[in-house]
Amino acid sequence: MAREFEREITAKELEQHFKEHSVAEFFKKNMQMLGLTGKIRTLTTIIHEYVTNSIDACEDARILPEIEVRISELAPFYYEVMVKDNGPGLTKTTVGKALGKLLAGTKFHRLIQSRGQQGIGAAGVTMLSQITTGQPIKVLTGNGKETFACEISIDVRKNEPKIANMQDLKKEFRGLLIKARFKDVKYVKGEQGPAEYLRRTAIANPHVTIKFIDPNKEKFVFKRTVQQIPAKPKEVKPHPKGVTVDELITLAKHTKAKKVVSFLKNDFDRMGEKAIQEISKLVSFDLNKDPAQLRWHEAEELVKAFKKVNFLAPRTDALRPIGKERIEKAMKSIVEPEFIAVVTRNPQVYRGGFPFQVEVAIAYGGKAGKIINGQKKIEIMRFANRVPLLFDAGGCAITKAVNSIDWRRYNIKDIENTPLTIFVNLISVFVPYTSAGKQAIADEEEIMEELRLALMDCGRRISKYIAGKQREYERKMKKETFFKYIPEVAEALHKVTKENSEMLKKRLERLVLERLKLEEKEVDDNEKKGKTAEES
């Protein structure tokens, strides 16, 4: 029997199947890329997106943030979320873009320390509400003078907001209030739930007051422990050492400069006259050409030249750490530890061009750690630019850094079963997340090194405290043991020497105390010698 062949499909026929998709359509099919996957994780991510937006808005307006969150269960796996803040509110022209258009934020194209980067979050949450319930989100916003309410959904095909039921209200209101409903989500009280997310947000943002009512009507209040709003971070220009060929081409196409030489001067950090002279000798084309006409091989030449030039290190004054005192206050207020060690490292640079800074605190005893099956365990709190990271812990540089330390060297024999809370905050103008879900930090070599150094520094302080506590216990037991036998020894000496037994007793007690004090001094001296040897 003759074999039958299928007819070849022409390019024209294939063309009919091609279809252009919007950003919203892409993320609708790939919600996991936004962290909106799994019932528990999705609900926590929803709270994260709304709360982050509220804190950012308040800080930008120089307002001490007060945020209210309420989660109500409407049916199994069906919840209503309400988030309210006291910020500047949104205008009629911006409310749709802010809450109903993906990639419409102000942060993605800028190198500046911020809680969010992609401009996806709040709009992604609006889309989630829409595709799980078929309902729009409800918005109330005002600036203290003008107040309006509306409903927002997304035209997914066009990635454009759809605003309905716009109403001007006479009531006085300042801030933003959002109500949205979601199906196929789940509230839990555990480490990955909204309550824990808000608790950690309060620790890393001690200038914020957060009130939370959970589905069981249980109330949580995290009061601010500092009254100062953090200074605004500065935007930085890209450093030549950290730029790729593709990034260089993109920057060149969008620059206002008319010549490559002025493009390099105006659009890059640490680009001086001397550096430009060196670069001009290392490339084969004229730096006076139009940057918009820069070809790929020419951009490659520039990037190779950048690698050979000795630039000053990137500016690091744009970073805004939480600060040692603020972390300590927040941890003492919420974790209530017996002892706490806090370290803020000096700013460094990774990939040659991105400034970053590491803050670490280790809290010991008290309410530190977490309770699992009635036993205290270690608790690791991971943050990036003050935002809690509750998921994907195993793939995060912070977790890897903690696990890479030999904690036995720091008097912590069983790290997993010790009442410790380890707080780590990575600050950067560009946090190297492992995915768009922004829950784990990539293990860049320079970041890992700084994390380890900060953890070991805190470890030494914790070690000293634990050793001191152990010595104090041993000293107390020694004292009790010696004092227990002093009356018998004094009486025996009295019989031999005929001296007053009470006087002998007092002299023996003084002798014991002096001996114990001498032992303590010897231990301190040995510790100092050990520390000096370790540092050298």
Buried (B, 14 or more C-beta within 10 A) or exposed (E): EEEEEEEEEEEEEEEEEEEEEBBBBEBBEEBBBBBBBBBBBBBBBBBBBBBBBBBBBBBEBEBBBBBBBBBBBEEEBBBBBBBBBBBBBBEEEEBBBBBBBBBBBEBEEEBBBBBBBBBBBBBBBBBBBBBBBEBBBBBBBBBEEBBBBBBBBBEBEEBBBBBEEEEEEEEEBBBBBBBBBBBBBBBBEEBBBBBBBBBBBBBBBBBBBBBBBBBEEEEBEBEBBBEEBBEEBBEBBBBBBBBEBEBBBBBBEEBEBEBBBBBBBEBBBBBEEEBBEBBBEBBEBEBEBEBBEBEEEBBBBBBEBBEEBEBEBBBBEBBBBBBBEBBBBBBBBBBEBEBBBBBBBEBBBBBBBBBBBBBBBBBBBBBBBBEEEEEBBBBBBBBBBBBBBBBBBEBBBBBBBBEEBEBEEBBBEEBEBBBBBBBBBBBBBBBBBBBBBBBBBBBBEBBBBBBBBBBBBBBBBBBBBBBBBEBEEEBEEBBEEBBEEBBEEBEEBBEEEEEEBEEBBEBBBEEBBEEBEEBBEEBEEEBEEEEEEEEE
